[in-house]
Amino acid sequence: MTRRISALDPRAGIWLLLLANIGMFCEKYAWQNTALSVMFLLFLLLYRQYSAVWKGALLIVVFRLLLKFVFPLCPHIINMVFPVLINYTLRMMPCILAGILLVRNASMQKMIAVMRALHLPQGFITAISTTLRYFPAVKDEFGHIRAAAKLQNIPLSERLESTIVPIMMSAVNTSDEIAAAAVVRGIENPCKKTSYIRLRITAFDWLIMVLATVYTTATVWMGYRI
């Protein structure tokens, strides 16, 4: 019987996200970006995020093929816009994959507990926790609006208007509801906050952090040596 790997500790996830940003800003060649992306794809595979792995790998392969074979044959006006967007997306791909790894392995309660353990300012914790709750709520509302539009057989030509207006109203209401929920939970109380979640960073988390640090450092160093 195989033992399943426990979820990644949020502190390790934050460290991996920091390494991804450092690698992104220090990279000089495309192969460095690909190497970092492959590392985070392997981490996602290790933590059983199979959907994110194949989608990320497919996106990287398609974008690389477009840049190498398709865009050189396209008119100049297309090459002024799309290759730039794709290059920036590829450059940010390690950060995107690291962010997915962090979000998929850390719940909101764990993230708040980590930020308090790191002694971050309460205002910063409040802003981050509210933001992280806001976007999933808006995403759910968008799904409900799309389902309602399909049930009413609204034509595609009118679906844009019937989606934008409700989603804007829902976004305003959602922000008010999240703010009210935060106040009810005592977020404005100046006393010291506690948490029932006890985080424990494991030896495997340390191993992941060390391997990622060594790999990222070697990748950046090799880029400057060439």
FENRA-V325856 format. One record per backbone hydrogen bond with DSSP energy under -0.5 kcal/mol. NH is the residue of the N-H (numbers start at 0). CO is the residue of the C=O. E is the energy in kcal/mol with one decimal. If there is no record, write none. Layout:
nh = (NH:NH)
co = (CO:CO)
e = (E:E)
//
This chain:
nh = (3:11:12:13:14:15:16:17:18:19:20:21:22:23:24:25:26:31:32:33:34:35:36:37:38:39:40:41:42:43:44:45:46:47:48:49:52:53:54:55:56:57:58:59:60:61:62:63:64:65:66:67:68:69:69:70:72:73:77:78:79:80:81:82:84:85:86:87:88:89:90:91:92:92:95:96:97:98:99:100:101:102:103:104:105:110:111:112:113:114:115:116:117:118:119:124:125:126:127:128:129:130:131:132:133:134:135:136:137:138:139:140:141:142:143:144:145:146:147:148:149:150:151:152:153:157:158:159:161:162:162:163:164:166:167:168:169:170:171:172:173:174:175:176:177:178:179:180:181:182:183:184:185:186:188:198:205:206:207:208:209:210:211:212:213:214:215:216:217:218:219:220:221:222:223:224:225)
co = (1:8:8:9:10:11:12:13:14:15:16:17:18:19:20:21:22:28:28:29:30:31:32:33:34:35:36:37:38:39:40:41:42:44:43:47:48:49:50:51:52:53:54:55:56:57:58:59:60:61:62:63:64:64:65:65:69:70:74:74:75:77:77:77:80:81:82:83:84:85:86:87:88:89:91:92:93:94:95:96:97:98:99:100:101:106:107:108:109:110:111:112:113:115:114:120:121:122:123:124:125:126:127:128:129:130:131:132:133:134:135:136:137:138:139:140:141:142:143:144:145:146:147:149:148:154:154:155:157:158:159:159:160:162:163:164:165:166:167:168:169:170:171:172:173:174:175:176:177:178:179:180:182:181:185:196:201:202:203:204:205:206:207:208:209:210:211:212:213:214:215:216:217:218:219:220:221)
e = (-0.5:-0.6:-2.2:-2.6:-1.9:-2.3:-2.2:-2.2:-2.3:-2.2:-1.9:-2.4:-2.8:-2.1:-2.2:-1.7:-1.2:-0.6:-1.1:-2.2:-2.4:-2.4:-2.3:-2.5:-1.9:-1.9:-2.2:-2.2:-1.9:-2.4:-2.2:-2.3:-1.7:-1.5:-2.9:-1.1:-1.7:-2.3:-2.0:-2.3:-2.7:-2.2:-2.3:-2.3:-2.4:-2.6:-2.4:-2.3:-2.3:-2.4:-2.3:-1.8:-2.8:-1.0:-0.7:-2.8:-1.6:-1.3:-0.5:-1.7:-0.8:-1.3:-1.6:-0.5:-1.8:-2.5:-2.5:-2.2:-2.1:-2.7:-2.3:-1.7:-0.6:-0.8:-2.4:-2.7:-2.4:-2.4:-2.3:-2.3:-2.0:-2.7:-2.7:-0.9:-1.1:-2.2:-2.3:-2.2:-2.4:-2.4:-2.1:-2.1:-2.0:-1.3:-2.2:-2.1:-2.5:-2.2:-2.5:-2.6:-2.2:-2.2:-2.7:-1.3:-1.5:-1.7:-0.6:-1.2:-2.3:-2.4:-2.2:-2.1:-2.3:-2.0:-2.0:-2.4:-2.3:-2.2:-2.3:-2.2:-2.0:-2.1:-1.7:-1.1:-2.0:-0.9:-0.9:-0.6:-1.9:-0.7:-0.8:-2.8:-1.7:-2.0:-2.1:-2.0:-2.8:-2.2:-1.8:-2.2:-2.8:-2.0:-1.8:-2.4:-2.6:-2.1:-2.4:-2.4:-2.2:-1.9:-2.3:-1.8:-1.6:-2.1:-1.2:-0.6:-1.9:-2.2:-2.4:-2.4:-2.6:-2.7:-2.5:-2.2:-2.7:-2.6:-2.7:-2.5:-2.5:-2.3:-2.5:-2.6:-2.5:-1.5:-1.5:-1.4:-1.5)
//
